[in-house]
Amino acid sequence: MISVSGDKESLLRRLRRVEGQIRGVQKMVEEDRYCMDVLVQLAAVKSAANSIGLALLENHAKSCVKEAVESGRGDEAMQELADVLRSFVK
């Protein structure tokens, strides 16, 4: 379940922007653009995706993890969060 607490439209807008960036990178490759230009755009895509992920992580910690702690399931929720953080930062 994705809990975005009213910020769903903002997240979707940001995801659509990343989608557009990816299409732009595809076009750059099709056009045989200079590899450094492509790499700069890929770095921008990665940064934007990470920013979205961090927003989701923050929201999850403030809502789902908080709720789990309050209901006595904190250890499980914290382990889940740690596992996701590990995969997120790789």
N, C-alpha and C positions, 0 to 999 in steps of 0.2 A: 504494500500500500504506500503510495506517495502522499505524504502530508506536506502541502505547500502553503497552508494557512493564508489563503487569499492571494498568494503571489504567483499563482499558476500561469496567468496571462503573461506576466513579466518573464517567467522562465521559458514559456513557449516562444515568446518573441526572441529571446536570446538564442534558443535552440534553432529557430528559423534563420537567424543571422549566421550562425555557425554552418548551417546547411548551405547557405549561399556562399560562404567562404570556401567550403569544400568544392562546390561546383566551379568556383573561380579557379581554384588550384587545378582541378581536372582540365579546365580549358587551357590553362597555362602549359600544362604538360602536353596536351594535344597540339598546341601551337609551338612546341619546342622552345619555350621561353628559357632565358638564362637560369641555370640551376640555382644560383644564389637568390634570385628573386622568388623562385618557388619555395625555397627553404625558409625565407623570411615570412612568406604567407602561411606556411605550415606551422611556424612558431606562433603566429598570431592565432591560428585555429586552436592549437594546443592550449594557449593561454586562455582563450575564451571558454573552451570546454572545461578547463580546470576551474575557472571562476564559477561556472554553473555548478560544477560538482561541489565546490566549497559552500555555495549557497544552500544546496540540498543537505549537505552534512551539517551545517549550522542549524538549519531548520529541524533536522532529525534529532539533533542533540537537545534542542530547546523544547521539543514536543514529545516525541516518542520515547527518548531515553529518560527524560524527566518523568514522564508518566510511568514508565517501567520501574524506576527507582521508587517512586511514591507507592507503587502497588507491590513492592517486595521482589521484583524481578530485575533488580539493578545489576547484579553480577552478569546475568545472561545478556542484558542489553549493552553493558559496557564491553563485554567480550566481542559481541557482534560489531559494535562500533570500532573497536580496535582492529578487528579483522578487515573491515572495509577500509579503514584508514591505511593499513598496510598495503592493500592492493592499489589504493588510490595514489599513493606516493611513489609507486614503482615506475 
